[in-house]
Structure formats: C-alpha cells, structure tokens
Amino acid sequence: MKLKVGIAGYGIVGKRRRGCVDRHPNMELIAVCDQFYEDNGAFPDGIRYYTNYHDLLGEDLDVLIVCMTNDVAPEVTIAGLERGLHVFCEKPPGRDLEDIARVIRSERQHPDLRLMYGFNHRYHDSVQDALKLIRSGELGRIINLRGVYGKSKIITFNQSDWRTKREVAGGGVLLDQGIHMVDLMRLFAGEFVAVQSIVANSHWGFDVEDNAYALMRTADGIVGMLNSSATQWRHRFHLDINLEKGSIILGGLLTGTKSYGAETLTVVTVDHDNDNGDPREQITHYNRDPSWEQEINRFAASILEGKPIESGTSQDAFNTMKLVSQIYYADPTWRDKFNIPDPNKITP
C-alpha cells in the first residue's frame, strides 16, 4: 500500500520532508501548497502545487504533512483531520497552549486517524543513546539537568522575518528553538511542576523574547536549568544530565548548517572514592543525522501497522507547550506585558 501524501508549506522544512517521503517505499508525494506560488500548477515531475491548503485538501490524499507558520499550523492540522487524513505537523504546534488544545479536541473526534508532531531532536542518535542509558538505570536516578540552546539572532540563515512577529509566531527563541530543549528535558526527567523564570527581549528589541532563563523542578525533586538564547554568538547546543553515578553530556548537534559543532555523547562514570573529581569519560562522535527520516518512518509505520504514535504524540506536544507557557507565565513582568494566560487553566 502506498500512502498518498500532501505537504502544506513547501519551504526549507517542507522540501526536507519531501525527501523523506520520496525515500520511503510506502509513501508517494501527490501535491504541495505554498503561499509564495503565483498560481496553481505542476512541477516537471508531475507533482502538483497550489497557492493555498484548501486546494491541496481537494486532492485524493491519505496523509498531510504541515510545515506552516505557527499562526496557521493548528488550523491546517484540524482541517486535515476533518478531511479524514493522518497528519504530521512540525513543531511548535501553534502560537500558544490553546492552539494545541483545540487540535486535541478535534483529534478526539477522529480516533482512527494518526496525529504526530515533529520534535525531531528526539530522533537524533545521541539522544536515543542517552535515553537508553538513563532508562537502564546504570547511572542511577537523575539529579539535575542544565541546558543551553542558543543562536546569534532571532532570524538566522534563510529564515523569513515572521519569527519576529508575535501575532504570527506567538513567541521568540524559546518557542522557535528552545522548545526542543524543553521537550528533551521532559523526555529525560518527566514533568516539571514548579517553574521560575526571567524572560527578556532587551537586545534585539522585537516583541518576542531573545532570551529565556528557567529554573524548574519535578515532583520527585529533579531540577532543570535552561537558557534559550538569541544572543549566543557562537551557536550552541549543550545538555548536562547529572545522575547519582555519573553524567551524560549531549554536546553539539548535526544540522544542515553545521554551526552547532560536532554531535557528541559523553558518558562520565564516577568513582567517588578514587577519581578526585576527574572521572573516566567515554566520548562518542556521530557523523550522520537520521532524525528527519526516522520520524517519518515511525509515522508511516504507525499508519500502516495500525499502531498508536509512541513519541511525538499530541499529548507530548501539549505537555511541552504547557511547560513553555509556564516559563513565560512565571516571569510576572513578561506575563503582564503580553497578557500571558495561566497555562494551568487551559485543558484540551
């Protein structure tokens, strides 16, 4: 069986997702849409293109991949579900927590359909290896996590300026990029129940944040510390996970730009009696990024095998967006400035 696929939003990410579809033996791209086309038409290879998603949804499809701006992604996701399509949507799921809550309400009306969100950092080999090690219990329980995910601007590389506009994006560097670190911290440590934060836009001056600093705690005492930054002049991805018997350090990230440096996983094994603060380390270097393809493969397998989504569910998206919202809400100055609603009062 071939799953007939449409892609809503055919920019950098949409084209990357097309590559994943083209390489999958049980998926076939039928059509795409993007607002920048002047008219409807077809590419030389026969793939049709449209100027809006309504025309795209008129095609005979099984699957919709949503790669659109935060303001319309939830609307298009809901439209796909109502059209009877399985939907894969890129992160973030919307501008705010209410957006993903609306999507989940629609999803409940279509229990036979699959909905998955693209938190592709979960599928990096280094993250998968770290998760296996944590779940094995070999290094004991997690004590704390410290994460930095930063770039040098709100807009970098070939991105458009919609990320600087609150009415379109909903938030700045935390929602756009830091959400991956938030999601990984949840993946490793579980849900955080107490959050303190400072959120600022004091450097770039847009009406979205260029820095967010958070201190968080789970119900069983794991502490997470996070800085999501658009003033990190040398791009950086770094996550320390300290456990009872050692540490797991994720450093660097394989990306298309290669600006975050080599992707590594450092495993530190502690000998409290003998290492004197200089423990043994084992470093693994990764030279390929399978995350984009792995996500689509898992999504397709869920559809074809009739199994539920295991990672990147709508509940994952809701819980990650809720923690992002809690970070915004915990800073009273930021909360009052932008009328941030209490995330604990929003339910799907």
Secondary structure, DSSP 8 states (H G I E B T S, - for coil): --EEEEEE--SHHHHHHHHHHHH-TTEEEEEEE-TT-SS-EE-TTS-EEESSHHHHTTS--SEEEE---TTTHHHHHHHHHHTT-EEEEESS-SSSHHHHHHHHHHHHT-TTS-EEEE-GGGGSHHHHHHHHHHHHTTT-SEEEEEEEEE-S-SS-TT--GGGG-HHHHSSSHIIIIIHHHHHHHHHHH--EEEEEEEEE-TTT-SSS-SEEEEEEEETT--EEEEEEES--SS-EEEEEEEETTEEEEEE----SS-TT--EEEEEEE--TTTSTT--EEEEEEE----HHHHHHHHHHHHHHHT----SS-HHHHHHHHHHHHHHHHHSHHHHHHTT---GGG---
